[in-house]
Each structure stands twice: as C-alpha cells, then as structure tokens.
C-alpha cells in the first residue's frame, strides 16, 4: 500500500439493488450502494479510486467485487466475510422515476466494516475521503467511519459527506445524532432538499458551515439542479431537461461528477477552492446526473468523462 496513490477513497456500503424488471413482480439484480456508485462514477472519469467497504462471501459479494475490479477501482478490503450476507435493497419505482427502498440487512456484510480495517497509510494515500450516513447506521461500521475521518482530518485530506438518509434503515433522531457528530470533520457536504432538517433548514446552512468549518455545502434539488453555499455566497446551477426513466444512482452520479471535476481542476485542499470552480463542478455534476437518469439501474447508467464532455459540448 505504501506506493499507492489514490485520488479518492469512497467508504461504506456496497450492496445489491433489485430494480423492477419488465414483467410484473420481477426484479433485476444491479450492483449499488451510494459510496460505491460515487466511486465508480469517479473511476469512469479516469481518476484513481479505492473502495473501502466489507462485502459478503456469497454470490452477490463476488459480483460486487468483480464490478469494482471491472471499473478499475482498487478494492481496499479484498477478503470477503463469512459472518453476514451481502446487503440487498429492493427498489420500488413510481411515475417520473421516483423510488422507495426495502432493505434486507440484519446485519448485512457492509455493517461489519471494522475500525481495524482502516489503515492510516491508505487514508494518507488519497486526496479525498468520501463517506455517507448509511454505513454509519450501526456499529462496528460507524466507529470505522469516525476512525477514517479522524485520520483524514489529521493528515490534511479533504472529507466529503453525503447525508443520504434512508428511513427504512434508522430513525431520523438516530441518524441526526450521528450526522451532527460528523459535521466537524466535513469539508464538502451534500444534502438533498428533502434532508434539510439535518442542517436545521436551508436558512441555517451558513451558520452550520461557520460553526463546523465546512467549506462547501451543496443542496441537491432533483431535476431542478443544485444550490451551492460557499464562502458566504450562494447560487443555483439549474439542471438539464432530460427524460428520466430511473433515478437510481442519480445523486451519486451527480456527486461523483462534482468531486471528479474538483479533482480534475487540481483541488486537494480547501484553499484550492473558489466560487467559479464550485459552479463549474456543479455544471459537470448536473450533466453526470442527467445522463444517469436516462438509463435503468445505478452503476450500469453511470456516464464516462467522454460522455459528460460530449453532453456539455
């Protein structure tokens, strides 16, 4: 691991999304999980990525590991666990591509990620550490995430965080208590317009940023685009009008695009940021999300750098 240099480590859950098939009550098995989706989105932009998460020693876990490898992602925990099966999420789709989830996870392999799995050398090898809340919904994985963020902070790495609240997994109160503890570690925060209660409402975002030293907050607005808060300024970058067939993975495609653009622009510290770069990254992220929703499934729909540039061209 000593010589490994990564642009980003994405940490947390990788699972199987069962998305509705063409026949009634049929499901298609797709690799998914927000940090893994974002990781692959970033890898498809030609950047060096590592995935830090626990996978089950079963057919699904093997499929997930193979998916990471096929997308040139470094699998940072290659040994599969026998202690739990890979987590499964069944997706129900509604008109306009909106969706809900049913999770099979009691526990799932992803929750067995342990603080001892987090090596400081590995964290030190990357420019950004990206995490989300799903992997922090139970221990030992929660402690592992805090350990990683602590190491990232200590070594001057950027920390990215996606609130990504799933009410099927844990209560709002429990999730908020954990997310509140996360904020002081975070440099780049993603929150959806439906998750504003986690930040005390949109009007509280500038205060939250000051109190926790958060550099950038991005509020995603679905098809309407995204709003940024940075250095006392705020602004909206409108979305692209496309025909959505499946919103699965769209937020991760967006965030993967956003982080990719920052990395491609040479951002490795907070002082490298400026408002123009944040806006450019949002334009790029919006394009990535717009391309994703036009195809079925999460990871299969994630666009490449060439596709995003062509779309923006």
N, C-alpha and C positions, 0 to 999 in steps of 0.2 A: 504493500500500500504506500510505501514511502515516496515513490516517484510518481504516484498517480496524481494527476492534476484534473480537477473537475470544474466545470462552470457552476454547476448546481447539484445539490443533493435534495431529493424530494423524499420526505419521510412520512410513514403512516400506512394507511390501509391500501391493499390491492385486493380486489375481490372479483366475483363473477356477477355481472349484471345479466339477468334473464329478461330480455326485452321481448314484447309481444311479437309473435310470428304472424304470417298471413292468415292461417286458419284460426278459428275461434279457440281460445284457451290453449294456444300453443305458444311456446317461448323459444327464443334463440339465445344461445349462450354467448355472451360477449365479455371479454376482459374489461374491468373497470376499476373504480376507486379514485377519488379526486386527486390525491397526490401522484398516483401512478399515471393517470390521464395527463396531468400537467407535465410530468416528467417526459412522457413520450411526445407530447406536443413540442416541448423544448428540444428534444433529441431530433425531431423532424425539421427543426430549424438549423440543424448542423452543429449544435452545441454539445459539449461533453457532459453527460448527465449520469448520476448514480441514484439508484433507488434503495432506500433503507427501510425495509419492512419484512415482516415474517409471513411466510407462505406455508400452507399445509402440505404434508407429504401424501397427496392424493392426486387424482387425475386433473382436478381443477388447478391445484397448486403448480403442477408440472406445466400445464397450459400457460399459466400466468408467467412463470419463469421464462418459458420459451418466447412468449410475447415480448418481454423486456429485452431478451437477447436479440431477437429478430429486429428490434428497433434501435439496436446499438446502445442500449442502456446498460451501464455497469450494475450487475446485481450484487449489492454490497453484503447481503446475507444469503449466500447460495444454498446453504444446507436447509432442507425442508423439515418442518416439525411433525412429529407423530402425536403430539399432545392435543391437537384440535384440528378439525377440518377447515378448509378454506371457507371464508365467509361468502355467503350468497345473498344477493339482493334482487328481488323480483320487482320489475318496473311495470306500473300500470300507466298507460298513455291516455290522455284526454284530447279533445279537439284543440287544434292550434299547437300541438306538440308539448303541452304541459304534462307533468308526470307526478306520480307518488311512488313510494318505495315500501316493500315489506322485506325486512332483514331476517336472515337465518344465521344466528350468531350467538351461541350460548356455551362457551365463548367461541369466537372464531380465531383462526390462527393469527390474524393481524394483531389481536389484543395481547398476544404472548410475547410481543417485542419487549425486550428487557433492557434496563439501563446498561447492563454488561455487554450488550450488543453494540453500544455506541462507543466507537474508538475516536479519541481526540485527534489522532493523526489523520483520520478520514475526514472529520469535520474541517480540520485545518487545510485540507487539500482543495476545498471548494471556495467559490466566491460568495455563493448564496446558499442558505439553508431554507427550504420551504416546507411548511407543515400546515395541517388543518385540524379541526376540532374532533373529527370522527375517531381518529386514532388516540384521542385523549379522553375518551368517554369511560375508560376503565383502566385499572392497573393490571399488569405491570407497564403496559404501553404508555400510560400517562406520565409516569416517572421517567421513562426513557426519553420522551419528548422534552421534558423540562431539562434533563441532563444534556441533551443535544443543543438546546437553545442557550443554555448556560455556557457551554463550550464555544459555540459560535460567537456569542457576545464577547467572551474573554479574548478570543482570537481575532477580533475586529471584522468578523464576517457580517454580511447583510442577512437579516432574518425576515422572511416573507411568511405571511399567515393568512389563511382563508377561514373565515368563521364557519362557513359551510354547515349550518345547523341542521340536524336530522331529528325531528321529534319522535320518530319511531325507535330511536336508539336510547335517548335520555331526555329528561325533563329540561325545560328552559332554565329553571332555577339552578340545576346541577351544572348545566353547560355554561351558564353565565358566570358562576363562581370560578370555573376553570379558566374561561376566556379572560376574566378580569386579572387573573394571575399571570396570564400570557402577555398582556399588553406591554409591560415594561421591557420585554425582550424584542419587541417588533419594530422593524423599520418600514416595512411595506405591508399595509393591511388591506385585504379585500373583504368587503361586506356587501351583501345584496340589499336592495331596497326593502326586502321582507325581513331583514335581520337587524334593522336599525335599533331595536330595543337593546341589542348587545352593546351599543355605543352611546346609549342614553338619548337616542333620537338624532336626526341629522344636524339639528342646531347645536348639539353638544360636541360634534366631531372636533372643531378647532380646540376646544378645552381639553378633550381627551388626548389629543395629539400633544399639546403642551405638557400636560401632567405626566405623560408616559414617554415623551421624547420620540414620538412616532413621526417619521419624515413624510410619508405619503399615505393617504387613505383613498382608496378607490371604492366608490359605491356603484355597484352594477345595477343597471335599470332594464335588464332584459333586452327586448328588441329595440328599446329607445336609446341604447348605448351605455355610456358610463359617465359618472361625475368624479372629478378629482379634487382633492384638498391637498395643497402643498404650500408651505412657507407663507401662510396667511392668505393665499389666493385660492380661489375655487373656480371651476369651469366645467362645462359639459361637452363631451365629444359624442355627437349623435351616431346612432347605429346605422347599419346598411339595410336597405329594404330587400329582403330575400324571402323566398317561400320556405317556411320551416316545416320539416317533416318529423324531426325528433330533436328535442332539446337536451337529450342525454349527453353529458360531456361538454356542453357549450360553454359553461362558465369556466371549465378547466382549459378549454381551447383558448378562450379569451385571456385567461391569466397566464397560460403558457406563452401565448403570443406577446403579452405585455412584458413579462420577465425576459423573454428572448430578445426583444427589441432593446431593453435596457442593457443587457449583456453585450449585444452586438454593437451598442453605442459606447462600450468601454466603461460602463458603470460597475464599480466594485466597492465603492464606499458612498456614504451619504453625501459627502462633499462633491462627488462627481455629478450629482443630480442638478437639474434646473427645470423650470416650468415647461420650456419648449420640449425637452426630452421626455417629460412625463406625458405631454399631449401627443407627441409622435408615437410613444409606446402604446397609448390608448387607441390611436387610429389603427395601429398594427394589430392590437389585441381584438378590437371590434371586427376587423376583417377575418381574423382567425376564427372567431366565434360564429360569424355569418356563414363561413364556408362549412363549418362543422354541422350546423343545424339543417343543412340541405341534404344530409345523408343519414341513414339509420345507424344506430349504435354509437357508443362512445369513442373508443380507441380507433375502430376502423374509419371513423369520419374525421379524425384529426388531420388538418392540412399540413403540407410541407412549406418550407420557406419559398420555394419557387411558385407554388400555388397562391400564397398570400401576396407575393410581389406582383404576380400577374393580375390578381384581383384588384390590387391598388393601382396598378399601372394605367 
